[in-house]
C-alpha cells in the first residue's frame, strides 16, 4: 500500500515538472497575416495582425486559427 502511495507522489512530481517545462516552450503559427504565439500549456502569449490584413471578423478568425 505504501509503495503505491510513493509511486503516486513520484508521478505527481514528474507531471508537475513536465507541465513547468511545457509552459516554458513557445510555438508560433502564422496564417493570413495573423501570427499567434502560444506556450506549450496552451497559454496565448502574443497575437500580431498585419495591418494590411483584411479580416472582417478577427475574433472568429483567431478562434479558428487556434482550434
Biopython code that builds the backbone (N, CA, C, O; Angstrom):
import numpy as np
from Bio.PDB.StructureBuilder import StructureBuilder

atoms = [
    (1, "UNK", "N", (0.826, -1.198, 0.000)),
    (1, "UNK", "CA", (0.000, 0.000, 0.000)),
    (1, "UNK", "C", (0.870, 1.262, 0.000)),
    (1, "UNK", "O", (0.598, 2.203, -0.745)),
    (2, "UNK", "N", (1.909, 1.281, 0.829)),
    (2, "UNK", "CA", (2.773, 2.457, 0.905)),
    (2, "UNK", "C", (3.574, 2.642, -0.380)),
    (2, "UNK", "O", (3.848, 3.772, -0.785)),
    (3, "UNK", "N", (3.949, 1.538, -1.022)),
    (3, "UNK", "CA", (4.658, 1.640, -2.298)),
    (3, "UNK", "C", (3.786, 2.315, -3.346)),
    (3, "UNK", "O", (4.268, 3.120, -4.143)),
    (4, "UNK", "N", (2.507, 1.982, -3.341)),
    (4, "UNK", "CA", (1.566, 2.584, -4.284)),
    (4, "UNK", "C", (1.482, 4.092, -4.053)),
    (4, "UNK", "O", (1.510, 4.861, -5.014)),
    (5, "UNK", "N", (1.381, 4.524, -2.810)),
    (5, "UNK", "CA", (1.314, 5.947, -2.486)),
    (5, "UNK", "C", (2.609, 6.658, -2.875)),
    (5, "UNK", "O", (2.581, 7.784, -3.370)),
    (6, "UNK", "N", (3.737, 5.998, -2.649)),
    (6, "UNK", "CA", (5.027, 6.566, -3.018)),
    (6, "UNK", "C", (5.112, 6.763, -4.528)),
    (6, "UNK", "O", (5.570, 7.803, -5.002)),
    (7, "UNK", "N", (4.665, 5.749, -5.285)),
    (7, "UNK", "CA", (4.676, 5.852, -6.749)),
    (7, "UNK", "C", (3.753, 6.970, -7.219)),
    (7, "UNK", "O", (4.089, 7.699, -8.152)),
    (8, "UNK", "N", (2.607, 7.110, -6.590)),
    (8, "UNK", "CA", (1.664, 8.165, -6.963)),
    (8, "UNK", "C", (2.286, 9.542, -6.732)),
    (8, "UNK", "O", (2.145, 10.433, -7.569)),
    (9, "UNK", "N", (2.964, 9.718, -5.616)),
    (9, "UNK", "CA", (3.615, 11.006, -5.328)),
    (9, "UNK", "C", (4.741, 11.280, -6.326)),
    (9, "UNK", "O", (4.916, 12.416, -6.766)),
    (10, "UNK", "N", (5.493, 10.257, -6.679)),
    (10, "UNK", "CA", (6.564, 10.425, -7.662)),
    (10, "UNK", "C", (5.991, 10.824, -9.019)),
    (10, "UNK", "O", (6.547, 11.681, -9.706)),
    (11, "UNK", "N", (4.889, 10.208, -9.398)),
    (11, "UNK", "CA", (4.244, 10.529, -10.668)),
    (11, "UNK", "C", (3.722, 11.964, -10.654)),
    (11, "UNK", "O", (3.819, 12.670, -11.658)),
    (12, "UNK", "N", (3.171, 12.395, -9.525)),
    (12, "UNK", "CA", (2.686, 13.772, -9.421)),
    (12, "UNK", "C", (3.845, 14.753, -9.586)),
    (12, "UNK", "O", (3.710, 15.775, -10.259)),
    (13, "UNK", "N", (4.967, 14.442, -8.979)),
    (13, "UNK", "CA", (6.146, 15.298, -9.110)),
    (13, "UNK", "C", (6.637, 15.381, -10.539)),
    (13, "UNK", "O", (6.977, 16.461, -11.023)),
    (14, "UNK", "N", (6.675, 14.236, -11.222)),
    (14, "UNK", "CA", (7.108, 14.210, -12.620)),
    (14, "UNK", "C", (6.139, 14.988, -13.504)),
    (14, "UNK", "O", (6.563, 15.714, -14.403)),
    (15, "UNK", "N", (4.843, 14.837, -13.253)),
    (15, "UNK", "CA", (3.837, 15.555, -14.030)),
    (15, "UNK", "C", (3.995, 17.060, -13.839)),
    (15, "UNK", "O", (3.882, 17.821, -14.800)),
    (16, "UNK", "N", (4.250, 17.484, -12.628)),
    (16, "UNK", "CA", (4.463, 18.906, -12.353)),
    (16, "UNK", "C", (5.673, 19.426, -13.118)),
    (16, "UNK", "O", (5.622, 20.514, -13.692)),
    (17, "UNK", "N", (6.763, 18.658, -13.131)),
    (17, "UNK", "CA", (7.964, 19.051, -13.865)),
    (17, "UNK", "C", (7.680, 19.183, -15.359)),
    (17, "UNK", "O", (8.132, 20.129, -16.004)),
    (18, "UNK", "N", (6.933, 18.235, -15.900)),
    (18, "UNK", "CA", (6.605, 18.265, -17.333)),
    (18, "UNK", "C", (5.754, 19.487, -17.655)),
    (18, "UNK", "O", (5.989, 20.156, -18.661)),
    (19, "UNK", "N", (4.774, 19.783, -16.817)),
    (19, "UNK", "CA", (3.916, 20.959, -17.045)),
    (19, "UNK", "C", (4.741, 22.244, -17.004)),
    (19, "UNK", "O", (4.534, 23.140, -17.822)),
    (20, "UNK", "N", (5.670, 22.336, -16.060)),
    (20, "UNK", "CA", (6.522, 23.516, -15.966)),
    (20, "UNK", "C", (7.407, 23.651, -17.203)),
    (20, "UNK", "O", (7.611, 24.751, -17.716)),
    (21, "UNK", "N", (7.925, 22.524, -17.675)),
    (21, "UNK", "CA", (8.761, 22.549, -18.872)),
    (21, "UNK", "C", (7.945, 22.983, -20.087)),
    (21, "UNK", "O", (8.407, 23.794, -20.891)),
    (22, "UNK", "N", (6.751, 22.452, -20.219)),
    (22, "UNK", "CA", (5.890, 22.830, -21.337)),
    (22, "UNK", "C", (5.549, 24.315, -21.302)),
    (22, "UNK", "O", (5.493, 24.964, -22.346)),
    (23, "UNK", "N", (5.323, 24.851, -20.116)),
    (23, "UNK", "CA", (4.950, 26.262, -20.023)),
    (23, "UNK", "C", (6.079, 27.172, -20.492)),
    (23, "UNK", "O", (5.824, 28.316, -20.868)),
    (24, "UNK", "N", (7.318, 26.693, -20.478)),
    (24, "UNK", "CA", (8.456, 27.492, -20.950)),
    (24, "UNK", "C", (8.619, 27.427, -22.465)),
    (24, "UNK", "O", (9.200, 28.337, -23.058)),
    (25, "UNK", "N", (8.121, 26.377, -23.099)),
    (25, "UNK", "CA", (8.222, 26.243, -24.554)),
    (25, "UNK", "C", (7.228, 27.182, -25.225)),
    (25, "UNK", "O", (6.142, 27.424, -24.697)),
    (26, "UNK", "N", (7.599, 27.708, -26.384)),
    (26, "UNK", "CA", (6.701, 28.571, -27.144)),
    (26, "UNK", "C", (6.609, 28.074, -28.577)),
    (26, "UNK", "O", (7.580, 27.584, -29.154)),
    (27, "UNK", "N", (5.421, 28.215, -29.128)),
    (27, "UNK", "CA", (5.148, 27.798, -30.501)),
    (27, "UNK", "C", (4.447, 28.937, -31.216)),
    (27, "UNK", "O", (3.591, 29.606, -30.637)),
    (28, "UNK", "N", (4.806, 29.158, -32.463)),
    (28, "UNK", "CA", (4.220, 30.241, -33.239)),
    (28, "UNK", "C", (3.595, 29.680, -34.502)),
    (28, "UNK", "O", (4.184, 28.850, -35.193)),
    (29, "UNK", "N", (2.391, 30.150, -34.788)),
    (29, "UNK", "CA", (1.707, 29.793, -36.024)),
    (29, "UNK", "C", (1.340, 31.061, -36.762)),
    (29, "UNK", "O", (0.953, 32.058, -36.153)),
    (30, "UNK", "N", (1.462, 31.019, -38.078)),
    (30, "UNK", "CA", (1.149, 32.184, -38.894)),
    (30, "UNK", "C", (0.270, 31.765, -40.058)),
    (30, "UNK", "O", (0.494, 30.739, -40.700)),
    (31, "UNK", "N", (-0.743, 32.593, -40.313)),
    (31, "UNK", "CA", (-1.617, 32.350, -41.461)),
    (31, "UNK", "C", (-2.395, 33.621, -41.756)),
    (31, "UNK", "O", (-2.881, 34.291, -40.845)),
    (32, "UNK", "N", (-2.508, 33.941, -43.021)),
    (32, "UNK", "CA", (-3.354, 35.043, -43.441)),
    (32, "UNK", "C", (-3.061, 36.372, -42.785)),
    (32, "UNK", "O", (-3.981, 37.153, -42.543)),
    (33, "UNK", "N", (-1.800, 36.651, -42.490)),
    (33, "UNK", "CA", (-1.433, 37.922, -41.895)),
    (33, "UNK", "C", (-1.586, 37.977, -40.386)),
    (33, "UNK", "O", (-1.449, 39.044, -39.786)),
    (34, "UNK", "N", (-1.868, 36.835, -39.765)),
    (34, "UNK", "CA", (-2.011, 36.767, -38.313)),
    (34, "UNK", "C", (-0.955, 35.817, -37.768)),
    (34, "UNK", "O", (-0.774, 34.715, -38.284)),
    (35, "UNK", "N", (-0.256, 36.252, -36.718)),
    (35, "UNK", "CA", (0.746, 35.433, -36.047)),
    (35, "UNK", "C", (0.314, 35.245, -34.598)),
    (35, "UNK", "O", (0.020, 36.213, -33.897)),
    (36, "UNK", "N", (0.277, 33.996, -34.160)),
    (36, "UNK", "CA", (-0.137, 33.686, -32.787)),
    (36, "UNK", "C", (0.965, 32.872, -32.132)),
    (36, "UNK", "O", (1.418, 31.865, -32.675)),
    (37, "UNK", "N", (1.392, 33.324, -30.954)),
    (37, "UNK", "CA", (2.418, 32.632, -30.182)),
    (37, "UNK", "C", (1.748, 32.067, -28.928)),
    (37, "UNK", "O", (1.093, 32.796, -28.184)),
    (38, "UNK", "N", (1.918, 30.758, -28.703)),
    (38, "UNK", "CA", (1.344, 30.113, -27.520)),
    (38, "UNK", "C", (2.424, 29.332, -26.782)),
    (38, "UNK", "O", (3.450, 28.959, -27.351)),
    (39, "UNK", "N", (2.166, 29.098, -25.510)),
    (39, "UNK", "CA", (3.077, 28.266, -24.724)),
    (39, "UNK", "C", (2.663, 26.815, -24.887)),
    (39, "UNK", "O", (1.593, 26.514, -25.417)),
    (40, "UNK", "N", (3.516, 25.928, -24.429)),
    (40, "UNK", "CA", (3.224, 24.501, -24.511)),
    (40, "UNK", "C", (2.033, 24.086, -23.675)),
    (40, "UNK", "O", (1.458, 23.021, -23.901)),
    (41, "UNK", "N", (1.653, 24.914, -22.708)),
    (41, "UNK", "CA", (0.459, 24.601, -21.922)),
    (41, "UNK", "C", (-0.760, 25.379, -22.423)),
    (41, "UNK", "O", (-1.732, 25.576, -21.693)),
    (42, "UNK", "N", (-0.686, 25.820, -23.692)),
    (42, "UNK", "CA", (-1.788, 26.427, -24.428)),
    (42, "UNK", "C", (-2.179, 27.827, -23.941)),
    (42, "UNK", "O", (-3.320, 28.249, -24.128)),
    (43, "UNK", "N", (-1.248, 28.540, -23.326)),
    (43, "UNK", "CA", (-1.491, 29.929, -22.946)),
    (43, "UNK", "C", (-1.106, 30.823, -24.118)),
    (43, "UNK", "O", (0.007, 30.727, -24.634)),
    (44, "UNK", "N", (-2.019, 31.690, -24.537)),
    (44, "UNK", "CA", (-1.718, 32.605, -25.631)),
    (44, "UNK", "C", (-0.759, 33.664, -25.099)),
    (44, "UNK", "O", (-1.064, 34.362, -24.132)),
    (45, "UNK", "N", (0.396, 33.774, -25.735)),
    (45, "UNK", "CA", (1.416, 34.725, -25.291)),
    (45, "UNK", "C", (1.424, 36.000, -26.122)),
    (45, "UNK", "O", (1.737, 37.075, -25.609)),
    (46, "UNK", "N", (1.080, 35.888, -27.413)),
    (46, "UNK", "CA", (1.136, 37.065, -28.274)),
    (46, "UNK", "C", (0.282, 36.835, -29.514)),
    (46, "UNK", "O", (0.211, 35.722, -30.035)),
    (47, "UNK", "N", (-0.358, 37.888, -29.976)),
    (47, "UNK", "CA", (-1.118, 37.858, -31.227)),
    (47, "UNK", "C", (-0.739, 39.109, -32.001)),
    (47, "UNK", "O", (-0.827, 40.221, -31.480)),
    (48, "UNK", "N", (-0.321, 38.926, -33.237)),
    (48, "UNK", "CA", (0.018, 40.057, -34.095)),
    (48, "UNK", "C", (-0.799, 39.949, -35.377)),
    (48, "UNK", "O", (-0.915, 38.879, -35.974)),
    (49, "UNK", "N", (-1.359, 41.075, -35.783)),
    (49, "UNK", "CA", (-2.136, 41.125, -37.016)),
    (49, "UNK", "C", (-1.497, 42.168, -37.919)),
    (49, "UNK", "O", (-1.335, 43.326, -37.533)),
    (50, "UNK", "N", (-1.139, 41.749, -39.114)),
    (50, "UNK", "CA", (-0.604, 42.683, -40.096)),
    (50, "UNK", "C", (-1.701, 43.697, -40.412)),
    (50, "UNK", "O", (-2.809, 43.303, -40.775)),
    (51, "UNK", "N", (-1.419, 44.989, -40.284)),
    (51, "UNK", "CA", (-2.455, 45.999, -40.514)),
    (51, "UNK", "C", (-3.011, 46.001, -41.939)),
    (51, "UNK", "O", (-4.088, 46.546, -42.183)),
    (52, "UNK", "N", (-2.297, 45.408, -42.860)),
    (52, "UNK", "CA", (-2.796, 45.325, -44.242)),
    (52, "UNK", "C", (-3.770, 44.173, -44.439)),
    (52, "UNK", "O", (-4.366, 44.036, -45.507)),
    (53, "UNK", "N", (-3.934, 43.334, -43.400)),
    (53, "UNK", "CA", (-4.814, 42.172, -43.498)),
    (53, "UNK", "C", (-6.261, 42.614, -43.456)),
    (53, "UNK", "O", (-6.657, 43.398, -42.594)),
    (54, "UNK", "N", (-7.046, 42.110, -44.388)),
    (54, "UNK", "CA", (-8.469, 42.445, -44.452)),
    (54, "UNK", "C", (-9.272, 41.266, -43.907)),
    (54, "UNK", "O", (-9.615, 40.337, -44.638)),
    (55, "UNK", "N", (-9.560, 41.326, -42.615)),
    (55, "UNK", "CA", (-10.354, 40.279, -41.980)),
    (55, "UNK", "C", (-11.556, 40.948, -41.332)),
    (55, "UNK", "O", (-11.397, 41.790, -40.448)),
    (56, "UNK", "N", (-12.746, 40.581, -41.761)),
    (56, "UNK", "CA", (-13.960, 41.213, -41.241)),
    (56, "UNK", "C", (-14.211, 40.869, -39.782)),
    (56, "UNK", "O", (-14.575, 41.745, -38.998)),
    (57, "UNK", "N", (-14.024, 39.622, -39.408)),
    (57, "UNK", "CA", (-14.294, 39.205, -38.042)),
    (57, "UNK", "C", (-13.020, 38.597, -37.458)),
    (57, "UNK", "O", (-12.839, 37.380, -37.483)),
    (58, "UNK", "N", (-12.140, 39.449, -36.932)),
    (58, "UNK", "CA", (-10.829, 38.998, -36.458)),
    (58, "UNK", "C", (-10.956, 38.013, -35.298)),
    (58, "UNK", "O", (-10.177, 37.064, -35.212)),
    (59, "UNK", "N", (-11.919, 38.221, -34.407)),
    (59, "UNK", "CA", (-12.083, 37.310, -33.267)),
    (59, "UNK", "C", (-12.411, 35.902, -33.751)),
    (59, "UNK", "O", (-11.847, 34.932, -33.243)),
    (60, "UNK", "N", (-13.288, 35.775, -34.695)),
    (60, "UNK", "CA", (-13.656, 34.454, -35.225)),
    (60, "UNK", "C", (-12.476, 33.827, -35.973)),
    (60, "UNK", "O", (-12.262, 32.617, -35.899)),
    (61, "UNK", "N", (-11.717, 34.650, -36.686)),
    (61, "UNK", "CA", (-10.555, 34.155, -37.416)),
    (61, "UNK", "C", (-9.519, 33.577, -36.443)),
    (61, "UNK", "O", (-8.988, 32.490, -36.673)),
    (62, "UNK", "N", (-9.232, 34.308, -35.356)),
    (62, "UNK", "CA", (-8.263, 33.839, -34.366)),
    (62, "UNK", "C", (-8.765, 32.572, -33.691)),
    (62, "UNK", "O", (-7.993, 31.637, -33.477)),
    (63, "UNK", "N", (-10.042, 32.532, -33.354)),
    (63, "UNK", "CA", (-10.620, 31.332, -32.737)),
    (63, "UNK", "C", (-10.417, 30.120, -33.641)),
    (63, "UNK", "O", (-10.021, 29.054, -33.172)),
    (64, "UNK", "N", (-10.685, 30.278, -34.922)),
    (64, "UNK", "CA", (-10.490, 29.170, -35.869)),
    (64, "UNK", "C", (-9.016, 28.796, -35.990)),
    (64, "UNK", "O", (-8.688, 27.621, -36.158)),
    (65, "UNK", "N", (-8.132, 29.779, -35.908)),
    (65, "UNK", "CA", (-6.709, 29.518, -36.071)),
    (65, "UNK", "C", (-6.125, 28.698, -34.920)),
    (65, "UNK", "O", (-5.221, 27.890, -35.134)),
    (66, "UNK", "N", (-6.634, 28.897, -33.703)),
    (66, "UNK", "CA", (-6.056, 28.193, -32.561)),
    (66, "UNK", "C", (-6.794, 26.919, -32.203)),
    (66, "UNK", "O", (-6.339, 26.175, -31.334)),
    (67, "UNK", "N", (-7.914, 26.645, -32.843)),
    (67, "UNK", "CA", (-8.648, 25.415, -32.501)),
    (67, "UNK", "C", (-8.297, 24.269, -33.406)),
    (67, "UNK", "O", (-8.829, 23.170, -33.247)),
]
sb = StructureBuilder()
sb.init_structure("model")
sb.init_model(0)
sb.init_chain("A")
sb.init_seg("    ")
for serial, (resi, resn, name, xyz) in enumerate(atoms, 1):
    if name == "N":
        sb.init_residue(resn, " ", resi, " ")
    sb.init_atom(name, np.array(xyz, "f"), 0.0, 1.0, " ", f" {name:<3s}", serial, name[0])
structure = sb.get_structure()
